[in-house]
């Protein structure tokens, strides 16, 4: 079993709903985003197009952030999800420098969006244990780990918030090792790519860039 995502770049509209939903779900302070959408301009004027690229932790099979951590605070579950043990993290930032995807952030101090302290939603989701340590996407592990009878990535209650909130249904979560899973089917039926594959990190997020050649141009 290896959990991962498939993100359909043909559908993403750059609305940043996944970014806000993630911040609300995890109570992230100002300046910290575990998921965001890059707005990329492609081509040369006047033939220019825009591509929206959702980014975040790629949950690599060979994560460099884990290998450089001096306290073993960054660790990897058997199902591939890369986690941070806040009790062990000393906030040194070595993993931040090692991550080529810019997916990790050290929360230096407690902060709120408005003067005078936290709003009610901020107070409800505040997590003091994250101050002074490195934080990152967890694939919303708390929503699906240990759930009985629910299918992660299929049942809403067991789906990461970014995928659940996507207005274009562009983000999909599931078991990459299961050939019958939703994500495996999407990879099989489309042309996909992964970011910086040449680094040998084996990221677990696949991006759909086009339909198969046969579907686009007919049999070849």
C-alpha angles and dihedrals in degrees: 000000000000122000119217147141140248115206119194108217090189089067104037110107098185094245093142091222089134090053094054094041090053092049091051094045093052101031094238117186127233114296094022122104123165090190130028139159121240118214106218127188113213128192137016125291126299091018097059131144134179127234123194113211120191109213138188141113109342093203091226121207087225102034115189090200089066094048096053098044107115094202101039088243090137108067139160129235121224088253092059100256111140113220140180122226101215091196090063100036115103095186094243093145097224090130091050090059093044096053110091091195096060088232101140131077132186109218101218099188143354111278138173133202096239135035118263100045137293125336116236094266091048092050091049093053100033116128114193093190091072096065113106095013138091117265135191146156114305097187083250089285091178090064098057113013111109095005111147119220095000124113113224110232093014106058110059094225090059099042127103110258095241091058093042093051099043107122093204098045088238098137121071130180130196150110111311091194093058108085090202096051123112093250095047090051091051092050091048095048099044143044108260139178138189129219119263094349089167089073090069094231094128098220118207097220116090123193123212108222100169146346116272116288091249092054091049100043106014127251116338 
